């Protein structure tokens, strides 16, 4: 417990008497300091017991005494100790009245009690209090270390920390999700801090912040976990008051222990990455047996069930604008890191294996089909797609789809479920889906969507449109002269698969007129409509330029 004025008064060797401020004796005393300056305030820090003999102060002058007492009280001095029988035989009544007006405790110090005895008593108490805090901190460190090494790991550590702080504690993973909290009700409280956690994660680790609580009366501190540029997690602690020395030791110990459990060594990460790259290389080379042998227990379980191949790459584009309390944009490289964090965190919570291999500026990932990592990838993509679309609409370009995945900062292709024997084919599927995602302005495209969809969206390419415009230009120029409607006639004829009567009826002309127009098409283009390839190219050209057969 901190030393107080009451403990000094109760110190039998000091023989102090209380002359004013009897109801304020429970305030802590940080130090005892003797000063005879008329204005000692510049040398005060607050929390001191100021010891005086009134050598320079006219303690019998009510106005001078009132100014002096008011000034030291406003500076944070917690009490005055007046030496009786040194410069004044008794305690001047003006000093007593001034102390009562300010509510400042005034202690009478008998002549036989030297000021240094009071200073030693305070110093001894402060040292004892610091020793108790350090001892309690070391005990908390041992207790938290045992908890971290237990089967429950971080969950047990948080429970011990919350009990030690008489508050609550929560742990966030690299994606900002709450992975553990103690007591159980704290998970709801911690979830409300997602934006504050996101802002802290944007700062290089280690970093900390204090959160103002608008929904309760607790004081929340956030501490990032990690030793590198990016935080690997965040610890939140909520207490009813500021942390004391012992509590601060406990929090620092928890941060160190959680950092050790959440931040794997760089050498281990590099080794796992090299192993994953070797496994992936063997799978893509058609050597599944060798891949299984190398994967061992680390990735072997992933290859025993259907998995999907994810190919992701950053997409340059306009940076998403931050607004309100949202975290600032992380950029294209940051978007790829955020996607990786989301999949890793989801897999860690369920114990899944995830094989991730950086490939230049891209990322190749093997995830269990229907697993948490695959779901996290889809959820991240859906959120990023919605966010980038909303931002594009806010800029007045709601229809500009081709910029959408640029705003999200990442494009992802996802293969169909596969096994080790067909991993190379799944990789090609993921690359094809990624190409479509980039072309369509989508964040995520699955191979099943490409295979089950129409070929027509694939025509939305500048090269295809240029080819189509060139192929149909002569016909459009002919129609512009008013000498016929060859493009519309060609469209109707192709739509009816070359059936003259049906196509002529659609156009409202005689079939001989339509035959004449189709001969003019052949003459102008210099190509025969009897050639299936010619008909296909003309059909695709009409579709690519928005003038295709009616659907």
Buried (B, 14 or more C-beta within 10 A) or exposed (E): EBBBBBBBBEBEEBEBBBBBBEEBBEBBBBBBBBBEEEEBBEEBEEBBBBBBBBEEBBBEBBEBBBBBBBBBBEBEBBBBBBBBBEBBEEBBEBBBBBBBEBEBBBBBBEEEBBBEBBBEBBBEBBEEBEEEBEEBBBBBBEBBBEBBEEEEBBBBBBBBBBBBBEBBBBBBBBBBBBBBBBBEEBBEBBBBBBBBBBBBBBBEBEBBBEBEBEEEEBBBBBBBBBEEEBBBBBBBBBBEEEBBBBBBBBBBBBBBBBBBBBBEEEEEEEEBBEBBBBBBBBBBEBBBEBBBEBBEEBBBEBBBEBBBBBBBBBBEBBBBEEEEEEBEBBBBEBBBBBBBBBBBBBBBBEEBBBBBBBEEEBBBBBBBBEBBBBBBBBEBBEEBBEBBBEBBEEEEEEEBBBBBBBBBBBBBBBBBBBBBEBBBBBBBBBBBBBBBBBBBBBBBBBBBBBEEEEEEEBBBEEEBBEBBEEBBEBBEEBBEEEEBBBBBBBBBBBBBEEBBEBBBBBBEBEBEBBEEBBEBBBEEBEBEBEEEEBBEBBBBBBBBBEBBBEE
